């Protein structure tokens, strides 16, 4: 996708998309053909297989469901507890939300647009998202940080929760849990002013104070400085989180709307990612009809 300025494999450091040596080109061509053939076969068989297993193929197409029994390789078992007896949401997580990041509407979400916001959204789609801030290594913002396809690590202490992101401009969030209210006049920013609290076994993050520059997805869902985001994080089991995002932006939408992601526990550790390094995509972001 356009926002992935520099992709690195977890088995090596060669950026994806760079030219292989001539010695390997023929072998790679054969592998690509074989992979494409296999993917085509899988695509044709998957709906029938899922139906036979009692799963909803449409849900898989939208990216809102997992295989029966959560056969995704993540750890199984009950959610661990922290020293305070709450579910432990700390750890490194993979977002598992690429479809929401690219095109929220295509996953079945229908944001109730203000007329101007719908016009801007349609213009951005027609221009093939050429002005997406994330493609220029700017922060994805909230709630898009939850869908950008790079791992993140949650760290909790009694007075503050920190989230460090591998990608998306390699930034962090601080969520204050010491009982303080929001700042009365927060400085507008990409990630806003966040406070957190527990609601039973759900960790709730309330964020205001945005700069209105971020896109909610790559397709161009707009936001304004009136944006207010609530994230409800629940640890479903040992290997999965569930994050319900409520988007309340009266400057762009006529009513609040929401979407849910299901992050998985990361296999391995986070790695270094520098968005600005080897960013070859910008020269190609020229919009439609060019």
C-alpha positions as a Markdown table, in Angstrom:
| # | Residue | x | y | z |
|---|---|---|---|---|
| 1 | Unk | 0.0 | 0.0 | 0.0 |
| 2 | Unk | 1.1 | 3.6 | -0.5 |
| 3 | Unk | 1.7 | 4.4 | 3.1 |
| 4 | Unk | 4.3 | 1.6 | 3.5 |
| 5 | Unk | 7.3 | 3.8 | 2.7 |
| 6 | Unk | 10.0 | 1.2 | 3.4 |
| 7 | Unk | 9.1 | -2.4 | 4.0 |
| 8 | Unk | 11.6 | -4.8 | 5.5 |
| 9 | Unk | 11.3 | -8.6 | 5.8 |
| 10 | Unk | 11.6 | -10.1 | 9.2 |
| 11 | Unk | 14.2 | -12.5 | 7.9 |
| 12 | Unk | 16.5 | -10.0 | 6.5 |
| 13 | Unk | 17.2 | -6.3 | 5.9 |
| 14 | Unk | 16.7 | -6.0 | 2.1 |
| 15 | Unk | 13.8 | -3.5 | 1.5 |
| 16 | Unk | 11.0 | -5.2 | -0.2 |
| 17 | Unk | 10.6 | -3.9 | -3.8 |
| 18 | Unk | 14.3 | -3.5 | -4.5 |
| 19 | Unk | 15.7 | -5.4 | -7.5 |
| 20 | Unk | 17.0 | -8.9 | -7.0 |
| 21 | Unk | 20.2 | -10.0 | -8.7 |
| 22 | Unk | 20.0 | -11.4 | -12.2 |
| 23 | Unk | 21.0 | -14.8 | -10.9 |
| 24 | Unk | 17.8 | -15.0 | -9.0 |
| 25 | Unk | 15.3 | -13.4 | -11.4 |
| 26 | Unk | 14.3 | -16.6 | -13.2 |
| 27 | Unk | 13.8 | -18.5 | -9.9 |
| 28 | Unk | 11.7 | -15.6 | -8.5 |
| 29 | Unk | 9.5 | -15.5 | -11.6 |
| 30 | Unk | 8.7 | -19.2 | -11.2 |
| 31 | Unk | 8.0 | -18.7 | -7.5 |
| 32 | Unk | 5.7 | -15.7 | -8.2 |
| 33 | Unk | 3.8 | -17.7 | -10.9 |
| 34 | Unk | 3.4 | -20.6 | -8.5 |
| 35 | Unk | 2.3 | -18.4 | -5.7 |
| 36 | Unk | -0.2 | -16.6 | -7.8 |
| 37 | Unk | -1.7 | -19.9 | -9.0 |
| 38 | Unk | -2.0 | -21.2 | -5.4 |
| 39 | Unk | -3.6 | -18.0 | -4.2 |
| 40 | Unk | -6.1 | -18.2 | -7.1 |
| 41 | Unk | -7.0 | -21.8 | -6.1 |
| 42 | Unk | -7.3 | -20.8 | -2.4 |
| 43 | Unk | -9.6 | -17.9 | -3.3 |
| 44 | Unk | -11.9 | -20.2 | -5.3 |
| 45 | Unk | -12.1 | -22.8 | -2.5 |
| 46 | Unk | -12.1 | -20.6 | 0.6 |
| 47 | Unk | -15.8 | -19.6 | 0.6 |
| 48 | Unk | -17.0 | -23.2 | 0.4 |
| 49 | Unk | -14.6 | -24.4 | 3.0 |
| 50 | Unk | -15.6 | -21.6 | 5.4 |
| 51 | Unk | -19.3 | -22.3 | 4.9 |
| 52 | Unk | -18.7 | -25.9 | 5.6 |
| 53 | Unk | -16.9 | -25.0 | 8.9 |
| 54 | Unk | -19.7 | -22.7 | 10.0 |
| 55 | Unk | -17.9 | -19.5 | 9.3 |
| 56 | Unk | -19.2 | -16.5 | 7.4 |
| 57 | Unk | -17.2 | -15.9 | 4.1 |
| 58 | Unk | -18.4 | -12.3 | 3.9 |
| 59 | Unk | -17.0 | -11.6 | 7.3 |
| 60 | Unk | -13.6 | -12.8 | 6.2 |
| 61 | Unk | -13.8 | -10.7 | 3.1 |
| 62 | Unk | -14.4 | -7.7 | 5.3 |
| 63 | Unk | -11.6 | -8.6 | 7.7 |
| 64 | Unk | -14.0 | -8.8 | 10.6 |
| 65 | Unk | -13.7 | -12.5 | 11.5 |
| 66 | Unk | -11.1 | -15.2 | 12.1 |
| 67 | Unk | -11.2 | -18.9 | 11.4 |
| 68 | Unk | -13.3 | -21.1 | 13.7 |
| 69 | Unk | -11.3 | -21.9 | 16.8 |
| 70 | Unk | -9.0 | -18.9 | 16.1 |
| 71 | Unk | -6.6 | -21.0 | 14.1 |
| 72 | Unk | -4.2 | -18.1 | 13.6 |
| 73 | Unk | -1.2 | -19.4 | 15.6 |
| 74 | Unk | -1.7 | -17.0 | 18.5 |
| 75 | Unk | -1.4 | -18.4 | 22.1 |
| 76 | Unk | -4.5 | -19.9 | 23.5 |
| 77 | Unk | -5.8 | -19.9 | 27.0 |
| 78 | Unk | -7.4 | -17.4 | 29.4 |
| 79 | Unk | -6.3 | -13.8 | 29.5 |
| 80 | Unk | -3.5 | -13.2 | 32.0 |
| 81 | Unk | -4.1 | -10.8 | 34.9 |
| 82 | Unk | -1.9 | -7.8 | 36.0 |
| 83 | Unk | -0.9 | -7.3 | 39.7 |
| 84 | Unk | -4.1 | -5.2 | 40.2 |
| 85 | Unk | -6.2 | -8.2 | 39.1 |
| 86 | Unk | -7.2 | -6.6 | 35.8 |
| 87 | Unk | -6.6 | -8.2 | 32.4 |
| 88 | Unk | -3.0 | -7.7 | 31.3 |
| 89 | Unk | -3.1 | -5.9 | 28.0 |
| 90 | Unk | 0.6 | -5.3 | 27.9 |
| 91 | Unk | 2.8 | -6.8 | 25.3 |
| 92 | Unk | 3.7 | -6.5 | 21.6 |
| 93 | Unk | 0.7 | -6.8 | 19.2 |
| 94 | Unk | 0.1 | -7.0 | 15.5 |
| 95 | Unk | -2.9 | -4.8 | 14.4 |
| 96 | Unk | -4.5 | -7.4 | 12.1 |
| 97 | Unk | -6.5 | -4.7 | 10.5 |
| 98 | Unk | -5.1 | -4.0 | 7.0 |
| 99 | Unk | -8.5 | -3.8 | 5.4 |
| 100 | Unk | -9.8 | -1.1 | 7.8 |
| 101 | Unk | -6.6 | 0.8 | 7.2 |
| 102 | Unk | -6.9 | 0.8 | 3.4 |
| 103 | Unk | -10.7 | 1.3 | 3.0 |
| 104 | Unk | -13.0 | 1.4 | 6.0 |
| 105 | Unk | -16.2 | 1.7 | 3.8 |
| 106 | Unk | -15.3 | -1.5 | 1.9 |
| 107 | Unk | -15.4 | -3.4 | 5.2 |
| 108 | Unk | -19.0 | -2.6 | 5.7 |
| 109 | Unk | -18.7 | 0.6 | 7.8 |
| 110 | Unk | -20.9 | 3.5 | 6.7 |
| 111 | Unk | -19.8 | 6.8 | 8.3 |
| 112 | Unk | -22.6 | 9.4 | 8.3 |
| 113 | Unk | -20.9 | 12.1 | 6.4 |
| 114 | Unk | -21.4 | 15.8 | 6.6 |
| 115 | Unk | -21.9 | 17.0 | 2.9 |
| 116 | Unk | -18.5 | 18.7 | 2.7 |
| 117 | Unk | -16.8 | 15.7 | 4.3 |
| 118 | Unk | -18.3 | 13.3 | 1.7 |
| 119 | Unk | -17.2 | 15.5 | -1.1 |
| 120 | Unk | -13.6 | 15.6 | 0.2 |
| 121 | Unk | -13.7 | 11.8 | 0.7 |
| 122 | Unk | -14.8 | 11.2 | -2.9 |
| 123 | Unk | -12.1 | 13.6 | -4.2 |
| 124 | Unk | -9.4 | 11.8 | -2.3 |
| 125 | Unk | -10.6 | 8.4 | -3.6 |
| 126 | Unk | -10.7 | 9.8 | -7.2 |
| 127 | Unk | -7.1 | 11.0 | -6.8 |
| 128 | Unk | -6.0 | 7.6 | -5.6 |
| 129 | Unk | -5.1 | 8.9 | -2.1 |
| 130 | Unk | -2.1 | 10.9 | -3.5 |
| 131 | Unk | -2.2 | 13.3 | -0.5 |
| 132 | Unk | -2.4 | 10.7 | 2.2 |
| 133 | Unk | -0.3 | 12.1 | 5.1 |
| 134 | Unk | 0.9 | 8.7 | 6.1 |
| 135 | Unk | 2.5 | 8.2 | 2.7 |
| 136 | Unk | 4.7 | 11.2 | 3.6 |
| 137 | Unk | 5.8 | 9.6 | 6.8 |
| 138 | Unk | 3.5 | 11.9 | 8.9 |
| 139 | Unk | 1.7 | 10.3 | 11.9 |
| 140 | Unk | -1.4 | 8.3 | 11.0 |
| 141 | Unk | -3.2 | 9.8 | 14.0 |
| 142 | Unk | -5.9 | 8.2 | 16.1 |
| 143 | Unk | -7.7 | 5.9 | 15.5 |
| 144 | Unk | -5.7 | 5.0 | 12.4 |
| 145 | Unk | -2.7 | 4.1 | 14.6 |
| 146 | Unk | -4.7 | 0.9 | 15.5 |
| 147 | Unk | -5.0 | -0.2 | 11.8 |
| 148 | Unk | -1.6 | 0.8 | 10.4 |
| 149 | Unk | 0.0 | -2.5 | 9.6 |
| 150 | Unk | 3.0 | -2.4 | 12.0 |
| 151 | Unk | 3.2 | -3.9 | 15.5 |
| 152 | Unk | 2.8 | -1.8 | 18.6 |
| 153 | Unk | 3.8 | -2.4 | 22.2 |
| 154 | Unk | 1.6 | -1.6 | 25.2 |
| 155 | Unk | 3.3 | -0.9 | 28.6 |
| 156 | Unk | 1.2 | -0.2 | 31.7 |
| 157 | Unk | 2.2 | 1.4 | 35.0 |
| 158 | Unk | -0.1 | 2.6 | 37.8 |
| 159 | Unk | -0.1 | 6.2 | 36.6 |
| 160 | Unk | 0.4 | 6.0 | 32.8 |
| 161 | Unk | 0.0 | 3.6 | 29.9 |
| 162 | Unk | 2.5 | 3.9 | 27.0 |
| 163 | Unk | 2.0 | 2.6 | 23.5 |
| 164 | Unk | 5.1 | 2.5 | 21.2 |
| 165 | Unk | 4.5 | 2.0 | 17.5 |
| 166 | Unk | 7.0 | 0.3 | 15.2 |
| 167 | Unk | 5.7 | 2.1 | 12.1 |
| 168 | Unk | 3.5 | 5.1 | 11.3 |
| 169 | Unk | 6.3 | 7.6 | 11.8 |
| 170 | Unk | 7.7 | 5.5 | 14.7 |
| 171 | Unk | 6.0 | 7.5 | 17.5 |
| 172 | Unk | 4.4 | 6.8 | 20.8 |
| 173 | Unk | 1.3 | 7.7 | 22.9 |
| 174 | Unk | 1.0 | 8.4 | 26.5 |
| 175 | Unk | -2.4 | 7.7 | 28.2 |
| 176 | Unk | -2.6 | 9.2 | 31.7 |
| 177 | Unk | -4.3 | 7.0 | 34.3 |
| 178 | Unk | -3.6 | 9.0 | 37.4 |
| 179 | Unk | -7.1 | 10.5 | 37.6 |
| 180 | Unk | -6.3 | 13.7 | 35.9 |
| 181 | Unk | -9.0 | 15.2 | 33.5 |
| 182 | Unk | -8.3 | 16.4 | 29.9 |
| 183 | Unk | -6.4 | 19.6 | 29.6 |
| 184 | Unk | -8.8 | 22.5 | 29.3 |
| 185 | Unk | -7.2 | 23.8 | 26.1 |
| 186 | Unk | -4.9 | 21.1 | 24.7 |
| 187 | Unk | -2.4 | 21.9 | 22.0 |
| 188 | Unk | -3.8 | 20.4 | 18.8 |
| 189 | Unk | -1.7 | 17.4 | 17.8 |
| 190 | Unk | -1.7 | 14.3 | 15.6 |
| 191 | Unk | -2.3 | 11.9 | 18.6 |
| 192 | Unk | -4.3 | 14.2 | 20.8 |
| 193 | Unk | -4.6 | 14.3 | 24.6 |
| 194 | Unk | -5.4 | 10.9 | 26.1 |
| 195 | Unk | -6.6 | 9.8 | 29.5 |
| 196 | Unk | -7.5 | 6.2 | 30.5 |
| 197 | Unk | -9.4 | 4.3 | 33.1 |
| 198 | Unk | -10.8 | 0.8 | 33.7 |
| 199 | Unk | -14.4 | 0.0 | 33.1 |
| 200 | Unk | -14.7 | -3.5 | 34.6 |
| 201 | Unk | -12.3 | -5.6 | 32.6 |
| 202 | Unk | -12.2 | -3.1 | 29.7 |
| 203 | Unk | -9.5 | -0.4 | 29.4 |
| 204 | Unk | -11.0 | 2.8 | 28.1 |
| 205 | Unk | -9.0 | 5.5 | 26.4 |
| 206 | Unk | -10.6 | 8.9 | 25.8 |
| 207 | Unk | -8.8 | 11.2 | 23.4 |
| 208 | Unk | -9.5 | 14.8 | 22.3 |
| 209 | Unk | -7.3 | 17.7 | 21.1 |
| 210 | Unk | -6.6 | 16.7 | 17.6 |
| 211 | Unk | -5.2 | 18.9 | 14.8 |
| 212 | Unk | -7.6 | 17.7 | 12.1 |
| 213 | Unk | -4.9 | 16.8 | 9.7 |
| 214 | Unk | -5.1 | 13.0 | 9.8 |
| 215 | Unk | -7.0 | 10.7 | 7.5 |
| 216 | Unk | -8.9 | 7.9 | 9.3 |
| 217 | Unk | -8.1 | 5.5 | 6.5 |
| 218 | Unk | -6.0 | 5.5 | 3.3 |
| 219 | Unk | -9.1 | 6.1 | 1.2 |
| 220 | Unk | -9.4 | 9.5 | 2.8 |
| 221 | Unk | -12.0 | 9.6 | 5.6 |
| 222 | Unk | -11.5 | 13.1 | 6.9 |
| 223 | Unk | -11.2 | 14.4 | 10.5 |
| 224 | Unk | -11.4 | 17.8 | 12.1 |
| 225 | Unk | -10.2 | 19.4 | 15.3 |
| 226 | Unk | -13.5 | 18.5 | 16.9 |
| 227 | Unk | -12.6 | 14.8 | 16.7 |
| 228 | Unk | -13.2 | 12.8 | 19.9 |
| 229 | Unk | -12.1 | 9.1 | 19.9 |
| 230 | Unk | -13.0 | 6.5 | 22.5 |
| 231 | Unk | -11.1 | 3.2 | 22.4 |
| 232 | Unk | -12.3 | 0.2 | 24.5 |
| 233 | Unk | -9.6 | -2.4 | 24.8 |
| 234 | Unk | -10.4 | -5.9 | 26.0 |
| 235 | Unk | -8.1 | -8.8 | 26.2 |
| 236 | Unk | -10.2 | -11.7 | 24.8 |
| 237 | Unk | -7.7 | -14.5 | 25.7 |
| 238 | Unk | -4.0 | -15.1 | 25.9 |
| 239 | Unk | -3.4 | -14.3 | 22.3 |
| 240 | Unk | -5.9 | -11.7 | 21.3 |
| 241 | Unk | -7.2 | -8.2 | 22.0 |
| 242 | Unk | -10.4 | -6.6 | 20.9 |
| 243 | Unk | -10.5 | -2.8 | 20.4 |
| 244 | Unk | -13.8 | -1.0 | 19.8 |
| 245 | Unk | -13.2 | 2.5 | 18.3 |
| 246 | Unk | -15.9 | 5.2 | 18.5 |
| 247 | Unk | -15.4 | 8.1 | 16.2 |
| 248 | Unk | -17.2 | 11.2 | 17.3 |
| 249 | Unk | -16.4 | 14.2 | 15.0 |
| 250 | Unk | -19.4 | 16.6 | 14.6 |
| 251 | Unk | -17.2 | 18.7 | 12.3 |
| 252 | Unk | -17.2 | 15.9 | 9.7 |
| 253 | Unk | -20.0 | 13.5 | 10.5 |
| 254 | Unk | -23.6 | 13.8 | 11.6 |
| 255 | Unk | -23.4 | 11.2 | 14.3 |
| 256 | Unk | -20.8 | 9.0 | 16.1 |
| 257 | Unk | -19.7 | 5.8 | 14.4 |
| 258 | Unk | -17.5 | 2.9 | 15.3 |
| 259 | Unk | -15.4 | -0.1 | 14.1 |
| 260 | Unk | -13.6 | -2.9 | 15.8 |
| 261 | Unk | -10.2 | -4.5 | 15.4 |
| 262 | Unk | -8.8 | -7.7 | 16.7 |
| 263 | Unk | -5.0 | -7.5 | 17.3 |
| 264 | Unk | -3.0 | -10.7 | 17.8 |
| 265 | Unk | 0.0 | -11.2 | 20.1 |
| 266 | Unk | 3.1 | -10.6 | 18.0 |
| 267 | Unk | 5.3 | -13.6 | 17.2 |
| 268 | Unk | 8.8 | -12.2 | 17.9 |
| 269 | Unk | 9.8 | -8.7 | 18.7 |
| 270 | Unk | 9.4 | -5.3 | 17.2 |
| 271 | Unk | 12.1 | -4.1 | 14.8 |
| 272 | Unk | 13.6 | -0.8 | 13.7 |
| 273 | Unk | 11.6 | 0.9 | 11.0 |
| 274 | Unk | 12.5 | 4.3 | 9.5 |
| 275 | Unk | 9.7 | 5.6 | 7.3 |
| 276 | Unk | 11.8 | 8.4 | 5.7 |
| 277 | Unk | 14.6 | 6.0 | 4.6 |
| 278 | Unk | 14.4 | 4.8 | 1.0 |
| 279 | Unk | 10.9 | 6.3 | 0.5 |
| 280 | Unk | 10.5 | 5.5 | -3.2 |
| 281 | Unk | 6.7 | 5.9 | -3.3 |
| 282 | Unk | 6.2 | 9.7 | -3.3 |
| 283 | Unk | 7.2 | 10.2 | -6.9 |
| 284 | Unk | 4.4 | 7.9 | -8.0 |
| 285 | Unk | 1.7 | 9.6 | -6.0 |
| 286 | Unk | 0.3 | 11.7 | -8.9 |
| 287 | Unk | -3.4 | 11.0 | -8.6 |
| 288 | Unk | -5.8 | 9.7 | -11.2 |
| 289 | Unk | -5.6 | 10.3 | -14.9 |
| 290 | Unk | -1.9 | 11.0 | -15.0 |
